[in-house]
């Protein structure tokens, strides 16, 4: 089975509701839409920095149903600079060297 990251990495657009999935979506550089449901407002209040213009496009469930059929993926661009800043700040960057860092840390601990 594929992980959600594998699926997002090959996606053209992610449609989600307010959750920590926004971090995975930003990590994979996928344009996205956050469908707003009033009962999930506490999530937005806890993570407002991820739900800003340029990182996601927020829309109510009613507007999503009405507007989405007429929209194109190009209607949902990501702000690369803002996205890179958030990824660096909250995910420590994505240089894909995590395996090597783990091996280096184990070797350092082993030698001491």
Secondary structure in CASP SS format (residue, H / E / C, confidence):
PFRMAT SS
TARGET T0000
AUTHOR 0000-0000-0000
METHOD secondary structure of the structure
MODEL  1
X C 1.00
X C 1.00
X C 1.00
X H 1.00
X H 1.00
X H 1.00
X H 1.00
X H 1.00
X H 1.00
X C 1.00
X C 1.00
X C 1.00
X C 1.00
X E 1.00
X E 1.00
X E 1.00
X E 1.00
X C 1.00
X C 1.00
X C 1.00
X H 1.00
X H 1.00
X H 1.00
X H 1.00
X H 1.00
X H 1.00
X H 1.00
X C 1.00
X C 1.00
X C 1.00
X C 1.00
X E 1.00
X E 1.00
X E 1.00
X E 1.00
X E 1.00
X C 1.00
X H 1.00
X H 1.00
X H 1.00
X H 1.00
X H 1.00
X H 1.00
X H 1.00
X H 1.00
X H 1.00
X C 1.00
X H 1.00
X H 1.00
X H 1.00
X C 1.00
X C 1.00
X C 1.00
X C 1.00
X C 1.00
X C 1.00
X E 1.00
X E 1.00
X E 1.00
X E 1.00
X H 1.00
X H 1.00
X H 1.00
X H 1.00
X H 1.00
X H 1.00
X H 1.00
X H 1.00
X H 1.00
X H 1.00
X C 1.00
X C 1.00
X H 1.00
X H 1.00
X H 1.00
X C 1.00
X C 1.00
X C 1.00
X C 1.00
X H 1.00
X H 1.00
X H 1.00
X H 1.00
X H 1.00
X H 1.00
X H 1.00
X H 1.00
X H 1.00
X H 1.00
X H 1.00
X H 1.00
X C 1.00
X C 1.00
X C 1.00
X C 1.00
X C 1.00
X C 1.00
X H 1.00
X H 1.00
X H 1.00
X H 1.00
X H 1.00
X H 1.00
X H 1.00
X H 1.00
X H 1.00
X H 1.00
X H 1.00
X H 1.00
X H 1.00
X H 1.00
X C 1.00
END
